[in-house]
Amino acid sequence: MTNWGSVLLAAILLPSALTGQSRLNAVVETKRFHEPGTGELVDVNIAILGSTALWTVDERGFEQAQAEVLTVVEQSGKIVDYRKTLVRSPERADTLQTDFIHQERFILQPGEYALKLELHDANLADTARTYVHMPLVVSAREKEVTLSDIMFTTPSSDGNGIAPFPGTYYPAGTDKLRFYAEVYGTIDHFGKDGPFIAVTQIEGYESGTVAANFRHVQRLKADTVVTLGMEFGIGKLPSGNYLLAVEIRDRHDSLVQRRAQFFQRNNPITYDPTILVDGELGPNFTDAYTDPDTLAEYLSSMRPIADELERKMIDDRWKDKKPELMRQLMYTFWYNRAPDDPQLAWERYLQAVNYANKRFGCRNMRGYQSDQGYVYLRYGAPNTVVDRANETTAVPYMIWHYYRAGLYSDRRFVFYQPERSTTCWTLLTSDMPGEINNSRWLDQLAPGIADGGTKRNEIEDNYKNPR
């Protein structure tokens, strides 16, 4: 096994069972709170992606999806607590397949645990399951002022309260960011009903500075539990990586406690690089690049992290090789990802490209053009690697496992060498939405080996339990 540190500063869906390909996917997160006199409360928030579920007409004539959810908490290999629930989506009179949210709550003692989930689409007759394994650490509360985790929220489906908003991604068209948090220990620190200040602000992840006027101040009084919750209008917040920070301060504005939650915003500027005139974007870091071949190479290296439209633009600019158009595309590409400092974002990415070229290049292919280089640049370094490059009783293979890959958790990428004479590794299958998914990948790694064979079982175990 290998643990790799990532060159990238990476800004968690669930994998399918090996016995069949499940369509069901979800975003999973854990949030930790405290119940005085009871213990540590862990919320497991699950957003089941409606587009991956089978919707059927229920007995009332409405469209509805259903999922069987098994949530297990283990410690040292033993089950501490579990829940098994049939989760139904809200009924719909239309055909929109909206996401639906489920939450489980556990009271746990401080310690290290493993969280395991198993999901099954209850509207499907097959036995396929979707799994996730996550580490879970529950810390002991100190008597000093402490903050719970920050939980992003959304209005509940009935409109009468709030529901968790699992994940950290706010796409274009989303104009509100809401959150909930709790403060503990304020009576011991400030005295009963003692005054204190809570400051909530959105900060640039790279710069650490407060974004525009995204800062809110509340004057509060000490209590056993003090709840915090508000919303920011983020309709004009540019694309980029941010922190939602909550600070507890005393009456003299001295910092007492702070907690921050990372999130990503996608709110790109729109432009047509073919109608911009020279210099229209103003002086910027791309002005230093004048050689057309160098610019074309840089644009090509950005394809692994580009969306579909951006890839088409990159390909078009690579063909015409007009320096000004290439610079304009390069600048807006990085401005949309890091408006505070697009140059720094590019330079950090270039470091990752250089690493990928050294590590994953093969034949006449640069590292960023290889399957492994593509995955590395798009999703960062894997947390664990099952390396079977010297396999003799099966086709050589590698399994990259991510605790977190972009928006999704517990993702796997399986690479193999169909030609033992080459150093190139080909992506065989992945449970990452949008990537290649091959239901017969096991047959290709262990051809001619019957189901239940020792080697096949070993590969399956390496896939399900990377370590």
C-alpha positions, 0 to 999 in steps of 0.5 A: 500500500502507498499513501501519497501526499498531494501536490494539489490544494484540493478544494465526499458519492458512494461506490457500487457493489461488486455483485451488480451495478447499482444506479443509486448514489448519494452525498454523505457527511457527518456533523458533530454536536453536543447534548449537555448531560447526554453526550456527543451527538453525531448527525449522519446526513445523506443526500440521495441523488434523485437522478440515480434512483428509479422513480415509480408511481405510488398508490396515490398516483404520485412519482416517488423514489425509495431507498433502503439505508443501513447505517452502522457505527463500528469501533475496533471491528464491533458494532456500536449502533446501527439504523435500518430505514426505508427512506421515501422521497417527497411525492411529486406530481411531475417527472422531476427527479429531485434529490431527497435527504435522510438524517440519522443521529447517534449519541457516542462517547469520545473515541475513534469509530468507523462509519459504514453505510449500505444503500439499495434502491427499493424500487429495483428488484436486483440485489445490488448495493451501494457502500461507503466506509468513512473514519469517524472521530468524536472528540471530547468536549472541553469546559472552555468555549467550543463550537459545533461543526458548521452544517449547511442547511436548506429549507425543509421539504414542507417549508416549516423548518430546515434540513441539512444540505450535505456537501460543500458545492454551490452551483450556478443558480444557487443564490442562498447559503444557509448554515446552523451551528451551536456554541457551548461553554459560554456560561463558564467563560462569560458568566450567566447571561454574559454578553459576547459576539458571534461574527460570521463571514465568508473568506477567500480560501487562498487569500484569507480575506473577507469576501466583499461585504459577506460579514455579519455580527450578532450580539448574544448572551451566554447560555448552556447551548447558544444556536447560530443560524443565518443566510448569505445571499451569494448570487454575486459571489464569484466562482472560487474556494471559500471558507464560512468562518464563525468566530466567538469574541468577547465584548472587547472584540478579542477572539475566543474561539473560531471554526471554519467550513470549506465550500466551493462556489461555481458562478462563472463569468461568461465570455466569448473569446472570439469576440474579445479585442486585444487587451480587453481583459486588462494586464494579467499574468498570462501576458508573460507567455508569448510563445504559441507552442508554450501557450498551447501546451499549457492549455492542453494540460488544463483539459483534465480539470476543464468542463465540457465547454472549456475542453472544446474551447481549449481544443479550438484554441490549440488548433488555431494557436492565436496567442491573444485568444489563448491568453484570454482563455487561460486567464478566464479559466483560472479567474473562474476558479480563483478570482482572488488570485488566478495566478497563484491557482495556475502556478500551483496547478502547474506544479501538479502538472509537472509532477504528473508528467514525471510520474505518469508519463509513458510511451510518447504520452505526457503525464497529464495525457495519461489516465493516471495523470488525468485522475491525479490532476482532476481528483488529487492524490489517492489516499491509498493505492493497491499496487499489483504491478507485479501480479502474475496470476492476474492482469497487473492492476492498481486500485486508487481509493479516495476518502474524498474526490471532489463532491463525492466520498469513498471513490475508486479508480481501477487501472490495469496493464492489458499489455505487460510490455508497456508502462502505461496504465489504462483506466478500466473502471470507476464508481465516480459519476461521469467516468468509465464504468465497466461491469465486467472489469473483474473478468478482464483482470482475472480472465478464465477464473471462475466466480469464487476463485481465490484470486477473484476474491482477493481482487474483490477484497482489495476493491471493497476494503482498500488498506 
